[in-house]
Amino acid sequence: MNNSLFTIADKLIKNHSLTPDEYEQLVSGYSKGLANYLSANAVKVRKNIYSNQVFIRGLIEISNICKNNCFYCGIRGGNHYCQRYRLTPKEIMQCCVEGYELGFRTFVLQGGEDGFYTDEMLCHLISNIKKVFPDCAVTLSLGERSKESYRKLFDAGADRYLLRHEAADKELYEKLHPTGMSFENRMNCLKNLKDIGFQTGCGFMVGAPYQTARHIAKDLKFIEEFKPDMCGIGPFIPHRDTIYAKENAGSADLTCYLLSIIRLIHPNILLPATTALGTVSDDGRERGILSGANVVMPNLSPESARKKYELYNNKLNTGVENAFHIAELKKRMENIGYEVVVARGDVARMRNAECGMKG
Ligand code: SAH
């Protein structure tokens, strides 16, 4: 046992904050024992706030057409092998109808940066969804847009926005993205989303090319300071049509360890056990929940779209990944002592002093 690492872990549990050096030591000092210690504590604070409830989100992948060329991403604009598609507002609405029937009360509209979806079109779609399903939350994950655009989408009724920061270190961000994309703009978008009033989510890939423990420490410090309502992290997984095709995938162990750390930084955060985690490990979903996650996002996209939304190779699109197999997901969660609930599943608003103090 490395006592100083457990001392750092205790400090995190008590203060919900560490210095970048301490985060780095924790990340590079990964051990099974430390992981178990952190996950036990993460589960404890999560249970105090969210009990044994797991929130589900219906993920609708609205388009794989993208003007960007993020080096790691299978649907980057420059990938000419990618078969492109986009869903019409009518098709998206149909996904919501089916999702509602299955018990989903949050719809996540995710896609590439596709200029087809103007503010006007999206606003119309969002207000329609909210009109037909007033008890549902709408989450958007459509990349970088102007502040005015974000405000219009919010005013039309969108509740949440997911925009992973991808890397809190500018140099690493620039290694993962082409020159047309800027670290500053990404960060500015996140700030704008929060200012407007969205429940805002950031996040990053674990084990991305060139990423070190120091980089991850910066991500954790950023997450601590930015105070997002949601945070999406999952292992990086290579895609054959990218320059990172030959890189190794990120590890499930490290991803779960980081889920525990993020839960301890922000006890009330909405934290998904992501598809990428389920892809690198058969029981990734369960392991994510048992490490402190409290959200799963099964896929509600039409069958024809699902295979084409290939961010990375071997992306799961069957089994519990499929929203239509919700019964199997429920059973798997029950097997580990959790309950999938029919609810919007908003972030629990609480004063910091209350977080994780009970029990
Ligand atoms: N265009 C939107 C949605 C991007 S896809 C946006 O910019 O936010 C959602 C997330 O998938 C990305 O933020 C990225 O972190 C993740 N992703 C992309 N390629 C990946 C890969 N090869 N392995 C793992 N995750 C990947």
Residues whose N, C-alpha, C, O or C-beta is under 5 A from the ligand:
A	BS01	SAH	Y72 C73 G74 G111 G112 E113 S141 L142 G143 L162 L163 R164 M205 P235 F236 I237 P238 H239 A276 L311 Y312
